[in-house]
Amino acid sequence: MSRSCQFQEPDRNNVIDDAKARLKKLDVGAKYSHLSNQKYSVLVPLVAREGKLHLLFTVRSEKLRRAPGEVCFPGGKREPTDMDDVATALREAQEEVGLHPQQVEVVCHLVPCLFEEKKLITPVVGFIDHNFQAQPSPDEVKDVFLVPLDYFLYPRVYYSYHFTRSGHSFLMHCFEYTRPEDGVTYLIRGITARFAVVVALIILEEKPTFEVDYNLNDLISSCEKQLLLYHATVKL
């Protein structure tokens, strides 16, 4: 897809259909749900706006005890009433930004990540209505913003760092994105950035301008290998 082209409705549908097909090929379902009883999921929301695919992010409220002001995807911990990861992701998205389940077409589950050792976070990728207007809950969400998907392959401001666990090195991505409308700059990092990069790699099928610790010819196997490697360093 050309990064500069603008598409009309038929083109929008073609781009979305192509993206869905690529994502569905790499759906892992609940394959790794057995790795932890502490289950979390996030909705990775894709939307077509102004001729490009975008990802929707939230900024956590400063009122929250955990990670106030951090950029993330809508999501949270599975509740007893949630049947699965999709139910958790959709419930949290509705609570946080007013996104109703009927406004989301869930496409796939990608390989999860382990967080704080025992928390298993599953990314549920879905397309949201392109007319959706966020209504953030002030107790949970400070801001909502969009970033073009290709920014996670061709960023203007990017840096990375490695952390070591049990002798194994893991790469973490950090992106700074400045919203052109008002000049507000957001820092997207950690697991949120990791999920964004994976989705961009899958859909755009292009090589990024920065180092990644994936085999681009076998992306999901690379993600699975990293998950299992990290899992092996954690005593569950």
N, C-alpha and C positions, 0 to 999 in steps of 0.2 A: 504494500500500500504506500502510495506516495505521501510523504509527510506534509506536503503543501496543498494537496488537492482538497476541494470542498465537494461534498457529495449531497445530492438530492435524495428524496425518499427511496427510489429504487436502489441507488448506490448504498444508502444507509443499510438497507435490508441485506444487500449482498455482503457488505463488510461484516455485519453482525452474524450472518449465516456462516461465513468462512471462519470467523472467530469461534463460534459455537462448535463447529465440526472439529477444529484443532483441539479445543479444550476437552471435548467428549472422548477423544482418542486416549487422553491421559488421565481419565477419571479413575481414582483408586477406591472409590466407595468407602466402605467401613473396614478396609483391609487391615488397618493398624489400630483399630479401636481397642484391641486387647492390651496395648502397651501400658495403659494407665487407667485407673478408675476415676482420676480427676480430669474430667472432660470439659473442654472449652471449645467454642467454635466462633469464627468470625465470618461475616459476609464480606466478600470481596466484590464490591458493586461496580460493574461496568456500565457506561452510558455513552451514547453517541451524541456529541454536541459539536457544533461549528466545524463540521467536516472531519472530526477525529474521534477516536475512542478515548474515553477518559476513565480514570478511577476516582471514586468518591471516598474522601477521608473525613474523619472527625478529629476535633481537638478536645481532649478530655477536660471537663470542668475543673477549675481551680479549687472547687469545693470538695473534690474527691480525695480520699486518703491515699489511695494508691495511684502513682504516676499522674498527678495533676498536671495539666497542660501538655501532655504527650499526644502526639499524632498517632492515630490508630484507625483500624477499620471497625465498623459497628460489630459488637459481639460481646461475649461474656461466658459465664459458667453455665453448664447444663443444669436445669432445674428438674425436680422429680416429674413435673408435668410435661417435660419435653420428650417427645418420642425418639428423637435422633438429633444429629448435628444440624441438619437443615432447620428443624423446629427451633433449636436454640438460636441460630443465626438470624432467622426471620423475626423471632420474638424480640430479640435485642435490638434489631434495626428499627422495628416499629416503636419500641420504647424510647430509643435514643434520638431518632431523627424523623419519626412519623411516617416511615416507609411501610405501607401496608403490604402484606404478603401477596395480594393479587397484582401488585405493581412490580413484582420480581419474577423473572423466569430463571429458576435455578438450573445451571448447566452441568456442574460437576463438583466433586470433592478432589482437591489436590493433596499431595503428601503432607501430612501434618508436621508440626515442630513440637519439640519438648521445651517447656519454659519453666524456669525455677525448678529444674530437675524432674518433677513428677507431673506437671500440668501438660496435658496433651492438647494442643491447639490445632483444630482442623479448619483449613480455609475452604469455605463454600463459595464457589464463584457463580455469580448470576448477573444477568442483564436487567437493568431497571428502566422503567418508563422514561423516555427522553424528556417528558414534560414534568417530571417529578420536581417539586419544590420542597426542600427540607424544612421541617419544623422541629428544630432541635429542642430537646428537654433541657432547660437551663440547669437543672440539678446534676446532669450527667455530661452535657456537651456544651462547650464554649463556642465552637465554630464548626462549620462544615465547608469543605472546599473541594474543587476538582483539580486533577492534574492530568495532562495528556499522557496517554499510556506510553508513547514513545520516549517520554522524558526518562523513563527507567531503563532505557538503552543509550540515550544520548543526552545526559544531563549537562547543565551549565555549571553547576557546583556539586562536586561529588568528592567524598573521601571514604576510606575504609579502615578497618582495623581488624586484627586477629586476636582471638582469645584462645588460650590453651587449656585443655581439660584432659587429664590422665595421659599426657604426652601427645594428644592429638590437637591439631590447630584447626580452628573454625573461622571462616571469613565473615565479617559483618559489614553491611553497606550503610552508608549515610548519604542522604540527598538533601540539599537545600533548594527549595522551590519558592520563587517569588511570584505571587499572583499579579498578573499584569494590570488588572483593573485598579488596584489600590496600593501596590507595592508591599503588601504584607508578605513576610518570608516565613516559611514553615520548614521545620526539620523533620524529615521522615527517616527513621532508622530502625535497627533491630529486626525483629520478626516481621513487622509491618513492611519494612523495605524489602525484606527477603521474599515475602509473598508477592509484592508488586513486581519485582524483577522476574520471578518465575512466570507470572502471567504474561508479562511483556515478551519474554523469550518464546513462550508457547505460541502466542497469537501472531507476533510480527515476524518470527523466524529469521531474525537478523542478529548479527554479532554486536554486542555492546562495545562501547568505547573504553570500558574498564574491565579489570580482571574479575572473572567469576570462577567459583570452584565447582563447576558443572561440566560434564561432557555434553556439549551442545548437540551432538548427534544422538544422544541417549539421555535426554534431560530427566525424565522421571526416575530412571534407574539410578542416576546420580543423586537425586533428592532422597530416594529410598536408602541408598548407601549411607548418606550423611545422617539420616534419622537413626538408622540402626547403629551406626558408629557412636553417636551421642548417647543413645539408649544404653549401649554397652558400658558407658562410663558412669551410669547412674544406678545406684542400688535401689530398685523399686520394692 
